[in-house]
Amino acid sequence: MFPSSTLRVLPVLIYLRNHNNMTDISKALIIVGIALIITGLCLHMFGRIPGIGRLPGDILIKRENFTLYIPITTCLLISAVISLIFLLWNQK
């Protein structure tokens, strides 16, 4: 009926036909690309993203020849925003 090599490829083709994951991946890549463009434009226009960085809760240690900046609050804020975006995006 089918050669043995076709039998190995056939389930993959049926899966790809039934599950249109490529459109999900392409949507995600387009959204990531738009976000990168917006971030790049903000960095170009303002020198940094307005409202992000040097928030209360970020740790800044300055010494003579040493500066350590640990953006804890900034990371939490960015994580919350990204989580909210994915939560809204996955609700259909």
N, C-alpha and C positions, 0 to 999 in steps of 0.2 A: 504494500500500500504506500507507505512513506519510507524513504531511506532513513537510516538511523540518525544521520546528522540533522535532518529536517525535524525529527521528533524532539530533538534537544532544543531547537530554535522555536518551534511552534508555541510552547507555553509562554515564552517571552513575547512573541508577537501578539498573542491573545491578551496578555496582561497590558501591553502598551496600547492596544486598541481599546480595551475596556476602561483603563485608567489614564485619563489625559493629564498626566503629571507635567508634561512639557509646558503646558500653558501656565501652570502654577509657578514653575521655575522661571519662565520668562517674565511673568508679572513681578516676581520677587526681584529679579535682576533689574527691571525697569525702575522699580521703586527705590532700590538701593542706589542706582545711578542718579536718579533725580535728587535723592537726599545728599549725595556727594556733590552734585552741582550746586545745590543751595548752600551747603556748608562751605564750599570753595568760594562762592560769591560773597558770602558773609565775611569770610576771612580776608578776602581781597579788599572789600569796601571798609571794614571796620578794624582790621588788624587782629581781631579775635571775635569769637562769637559773643554777641551782647548777652549779658546776664549769666554767662557761664564762666566759672573760674573765680577764685578768691571769694568764695562763699563762706559764711560762718560754718565752722566745722572742718574746713580745709586746714591742713597743718602746714605751716611755713616756718622753717628754721634757717636763720641767716647767721653765718659766721664770717670770718675775715675773707677766706678764699673759697667758701663753700655755701651753697644754697640748696636746701632740700625742700621740695614742695610735694606734699602728698594730698591730692584732691579727693578726699573721702566723700564729702557731701556732693561734690560735682559728679563723681562716679555714681552715687546713689540716685541723683536726679536724672542723669542720662539713662541709667538702667530702668527707672520707673517710666520714663517717656517711651523708651523702646518697647517695654512690656505692654504699655497701654496701646501703642500702635499695633503690635501683633495681636493683642486681644481684640481690638476693633476690626482688624483685617480678617481674623479667622471666624468671626461671627457672620453667618450667611443668612 
